[in-house]
Amino acid sequence: MRKAIISEDPWSKLRTLSKARIALGHVGGSLPLREVLDFKLAHANAKDAIDSSLNTESLLGQLKTFGLPIFQVSSQISDRKEFLKRPDLGRRLSTESVDDLKESKQTFDLIIILADGLSAEAINTHAVETLQNLLPKILEKYSVAIILASQARVALADEIGSLLSAKMTAIFIGERPGLSSPKSMGIYTTYKPAIGLTDESRNCISNIHEDGLSYHEAAEILHYLINESFRRQLSGVNLKLDLGRLDLGETTVLPK
């Protein structure tokens, strides 16, 4: 039996510049087996990311070192199947979580929420180190609490912020996993959170992962958004980034 010969694509060097599936080569009229298997592995990793869970014990242990109030909440979702089918329930807190937050009788300038979203592994991997870069910049100026939220959608932050009378929320959440980035984290900020707000009221920092924004870059942008939101008392489409005011020169290599 004759061994198949892979015809490499003349643009193959471009693959070092992008995670996109380009210049794959071919064997006759078919893709090389290596590319077929790589695609199947990437698809499996994306599916696993959706089914992943917050490593609550590890996260709590790391978060306690910051010396900040920590709460745990969950949405009205019962399992991952319902999470995918009923995003509306992922935007509202469970009755028990509502009662817990009401009983706290605490208020804060800023609530930082670590939420599983569509990739809990993104939070397990990237959230704490992003906080390590952020918190030294803000703790002298703002009162801060941290919340771990399970089965959560972005808008869950609105109800959390409202119950704790927070002036602003920042929700760190696992983004929809892609075939090249199953552990991508996003951050959504909202000034004056309230139930019923829509996405034009938020600012978004996206693609925090090993091939995207570094921890330093994400923390620098978030620091800017926090300061500007408090100064101008708004967030969302009316708040734009002024890149000239950001120190994005330092880079951090994120774990794969």
N, C-alpha and C positions, 0 to 999 in steps of 0.2 A: 504494500500500500504506500503510495507516494505521500510524503509529508507536505501539509499545506504550507504555502509560503505567504507570509504577510507582506502586502504592499503598503509601505509606510506613506503617509501623506506628506507632501512637500512643505506643508505648514506646521509640521509637528513641533517645531521649536516654540511656536506660540503657546503651546500647552503649559509652558513654565510661567506664563503671565496671567493665566486665568484658570478657574475651576470649571469653566464651561466645557461641555463635551464636544470639543472641536478636534479636527485632524485625527480622527480615530483610526485611519487606515482601513484596509479591506482585504478579504481573502476571496478572490473572484468577485461575486456579486453580494457577498455577505460581510457582516462585521466580524472582526477577529473574536475568538472565544474569550480572550482576556477582557475585552470591552463589554461583552455580554455579561460575564460574571461580575465585573466591576459595577455595572448598572444594577444588577440584582442585589448586590451587597448594599449599595447605597440606598436602594428602595427599602430593603429590610431594616437598615439603620434608621431611616425616617419613620417607618412604622413603629419601631421599638421606642423612638423618642416620644411619640404620641401617647404610648401606653406607660411611659415612665412615671415614677412618683417622686415627690420631694423626699430627700434624705433628711427627715425632720430632726432626728437625733443629732446627726453631725452638724446640721445648720444651727440648731439651737446652741450647741456647744461652742461653735465659733462666734455666734452673735453675742453671747453673754460676755465675751471679752470686751465689747464696746461699752458695757455698763449702761445701756439704755433700756427703757421699758419695752418688753416684748409681749405680743399677744399672738394667739393662734385662732384662726377662724376658718370656716368653710362656707361654700356657697350652698344653694339648695339642690345641687346635683348629687345623686347617689352613687354613680359609677361612670366609667369612661365612655361607655356606649351612650348614656344619657347626655354626657358632656358634649359629645359630637352632634347629637340630635337636637338639643335644647339649649342653645347659647343664651336664651333669655333667662333661664334659671341660673346660669353661671354668672349672671350680672347682679344677683341678689343674694344676700346673706341668709344662712339658715336661721331659724328662730332662736336656737341656742346661742349662736354667735352674736345675734342682735342683743340678746339679754346680757351676754358677757361684756360687750362693749358699753352698754348703757350702765351697767353696774360699776364700771371702772371710775366713772365721774372725773376723768382726766381730760384735759385739752392740750393740744400741741400745735406748734406752728406748722410742722411738717410731719406727715406720716409716710414712711417708706414701707412699701408692701412688696414682699417676695412671693410671687404667685406662679404656680406651675404652668398655667396656660396650656399651650400645645406641645411643650417640651420641658418637662420638669428637669431633665438633665442639664438644660441650659442654666437654670438657676443653681443647681447643685455645683456646677462647674465654675460659673462666672460671677455670681452675685456678691459673694463675700469679698473677693479681691477688689471688685469695683467699689464696694463700700469702704474698704480700707483706703482707697485713693480719694474718696469723696469726703468722709466724715471729718477729717482734720480741717477741712476748708470751711465747714459750716457750723460745728458744734458750739463755738463761742457766740454765734449770732442767733441761732434758732433752737427752740426746743423740739426734740425729735423722738419719735417712737418707731419701732419696727414691728411689722406684722407678717406672720407666715400665713398664706392663704392657699387652700387647696380647692381643686375643681373650679378655678377662677377664670373669669374673663376680665378684660381691661376695665369695664365699667363698674366692677365690684368695688373699685377704689372710691367711687363716688359715694356709695352708701357708708363705707368705712369712714371716710373723711367727714361726712355729715354727722355721724353718730358721735365722733370724737371732737366735733367742732374745730376741725383742723382748717387752717388757712390754705393749705396746699397738700396735695398728695403726689407721690412719685411711685408708680408701680413698675417693678422689675418683673418681666413676664417672659416665659418661653414662647418664642415666635413659631409660626407654622414651619415645620422642618422641611428644608429643601434637600435635594439629592446630594448637594455638596456642603450643606450646613445644617446637620440635624440638631446641633446644640447652639442655635443662635438666640441671643437674648435681646429684648427690646425694653425700653423704658418710656413710659408715658407720664407726663406731668399735667396736673390740672390745678388751677388756682380757683379758690372758692368752690370746692367739690359739692355737688348736690345731685340727688337722684334725678335722672331724666336728661342730663347733659349729653350732648352728642360729640362726635369726633372733632368738629371744628373748634371745640373748647380746649383741646389738648395739644401739647407738643410731643413729638415722638423722636426718640433716639433709637436707631435701628441697627441691626447687624453687628452686635457685639459678640464676636467669636474669633477663632484663631486666624481667619483670613479676612477679618473685618476690622471694626474699631477695637483698639486696645483698651485696657482698663483705664489707663491715664486719660486717653482721649474721651472716653465715655464720661468719666468723672468730671473732666474739665467742661464739657458741654452741659452736663447736668448742673454743675455749680453755676454756670452762667444763667441757665434757665431759671433756677431757683432765685438767684439775686434779682434778675430782671422782672420776674413775676411779682415778687414782693415790692419792688420799687415802683412798678407800673400798675400793680394790682390787676393783672390779667394774665391769661395764657391762651394758647391756640393760634389761630391764623393771624392775629394781630401782633404776635410776638415773633420776630424774625431773629435768626442768628447773625451776629456781627463777627465774622470769622477773624477779623483783624484784632479783636479783643481777647482772643483765645490763645492759650499756650498749648499748642498741639505738637510741639517739636519732639517731646520725649515719646518713645514707643515702648511697648511691653509685649513680649512674646507670650501669647496665650497657649495654654496646654491643649493638645489635640485630643 
